[in-house]
Amino acid sequence: MNNERGSTWNRWDFHVHTPYSLLNNEYGFDPYATHMDPSDPFDEYVRTLFTKAIEAGVAAIGVTDYFSIDGYKR
């Protein structure tokens, strides 16, 4: 990497929970029950998360779900 300006600063959020987080699901739906539904609310969650991150200039997101990596994998 060649960066003539020196350091480059970005906004990152390393503490984002998905609806798959077992102790912090405040999203109003069970992702395990709706994952086969064509109107899956998880898709809307992801669209909203990415839209807000882009608007805020966030360059990276870290998923920190409790006791599950299903939200990250999905």
C-alpha positions as a printed Julia matrix, in Angstrom:
74×3 Matrix{Float64}:
   0.0     0.0    0.0
   1.33    3.37  -0.97
  -0.35    6.24   0.78
   1.4     9.53   0.12
  -0.65   11.33   2.78
   0.44    9.12   5.67
  -2.3     7.73   7.89
  -5.86    7.42   6.66
  -8.63    7.57   9.23
 -11.92    5.71   8.86
 -14.96    5.14  11.03
 -15.43    1.55  12.12
 -18.09   -0.01  14.34
 -16.86   -3.18  16.03
 -19.91   -3.75  18.19
 -22.99   -4.55  16.12
 -25.49   -7.23  17.14
 -27.66   -9.03  14.62
 -31.06  -10.58  15.35
 -29.19  -13.88  15.79
 -27.54  -12.61  18.99
 -29.05  -14.79  21.71
 -28.94  -12.26  24.56
 -29.55   -9.04  22.65
 -32.38   -9.57  20.17
 -34.4    -6.38  20.31
 -35.53   -6.63  16.69
 -38.99   -8.09  17.25
 -38.6   -11.3   15.25
 -37.0   -14.73  15.54
 -34.48  -15.07  12.7
 -34.51  -18.87  13.03
 -38.27  -18.94  12.44
 -38.31  -16.53   9.49
 -35.19  -17.45   7.49
 -37.22  -19.34   4.86
 -39.87  -16.61   4.54
 -39.62  -14.65   1.26
 -40.3   -11.42   3.18
 -37.55  -12.25   5.67
 -37.11   -9.3    8.09
 -33.38  -10.1    8.36
 -32.91   -8.78   4.82
 -34.5    -5.49   5.87
 -32.23   -5.4    8.95
 -29.15   -5.77   6.73
 -30.33   -3.12   4.24
 -31.01   -0.68   7.08
 -27.67   -1.42   8.79
 -25.67   -0.91   5.59
 -27.61    2.2    4.56
 -27.04    3.85   7.94
 -23.37    2.82   7.96
 -22.8     4.32   4.51
 -24.62    7.52   5.48
 -22.43    7.83   8.61
 -19.22    7.07   6.7
 -18.59    3.77   8.51
 -15.97    1.77   6.57
 -16.11   -1.52   8.53
 -18.59   -3.33  10.79
 -17.79   -6.0   13.38
 -20.54   -8.45  14.36
 -20.45   -9.22  18.09
 -23.4   -11.56  18.62
 -23.67  -13.57  21.83
 -23.29  -17.37  21.61
 -23.78  -17.56  17.84
 -22.0   -16.81  14.59
 -25.14  -17.38  12.49
 -25.78  -13.66  11.93
 -22.18  -13.17  10.78
 -22.3   -16.19   8.46
 -25.6   -15.12   6.97
